[in-house]
Amino acid sequence: MTADRPVLDLRDVTKTYGDVGALRGVTLAVQDGEFVAVVGPSGSGKSTMLNIIGTLDRPTSGTVTIAGNDVGTMSDDALSALRAEHIGFVFQHFHLHAGATAAENVGDGLLYSGVPRRERHRRAVEALGRVGLGHRVDHRPNQLSGGEKQRVAIARAIVGEPTILLADEPTGALDTASGASILALLRELHDAGTTVLVITHDLALAASLPRQVRMRDGRVEQDSLAEDAGALAAAIAGSTR
Ligand code: ADP
């Protein structure tokens, strides 16, 4: 991926649910290796945008290009393959299988990549090591703390070495200390080269990231890349007081 070619490119993207315009014309380009905070009030379209970027949902109109692929022209099977290769998704409430071990949950992240079971297990254990859970591979979710569950979910998201890691309020269900350690982990993954987009209500956290995109009423209201980055970070930090 070259620096002048965005890893992610949204042009005039809309998404309508019945008569609700969840996205009303979003244009956003993200370069390989960026770490972007997505902020904005509840209902402003943040999750809808992340789901569309993650190819979990299709736009009503507009174009979405991921790693050079125009997803609007792709079949569901081709989209699944694209998702398996390029996208890792982390949710606020972890979405782990209660009856499966940490390693099994993480190995599921490779189900659509055609990796044989034994190799899935090996890579899952390795990914759990990367998130600091090498000692928890056989634990089930109910034997793990909230922060540990989110680490398992992150290991599942990164086990396929995605180009883009999408996180929808990953610290929203955690206490402050666990949330901080999850953020530190996202920073490590970013430092290792992963492009990260994170939705957060934590404005101090958002202000600490290199780029902030603020949504309102289904549109990008402010993008620190297009503005004085320092001023927007300061404004976002200021609104926490
Ligand atoms: P945010 O993540 O910023 O809270 P969302 O993207 O979840 O915002 O929602 C944007 C708007 O779209 C809201 O008005 C929400 O009620 C609506 N919406 C989101 N998903 C659906 C859906 N599956 N069906 C109907 N309306 C939806």
Boltz pocket constraint, residues with backbone or C-beta under 6 A from the ligand:
constraints:
  - pocket:
      binder: B
      contacts: [[A, 17], [A, 20], [A, 21], [A, 22], [A, 40], [A, 41], [A, 42], [A, 43], [A, 44], [A, 45], [A, 46], [A, 47], [A, 48], [A, 49]]
      max_distance: 6.0
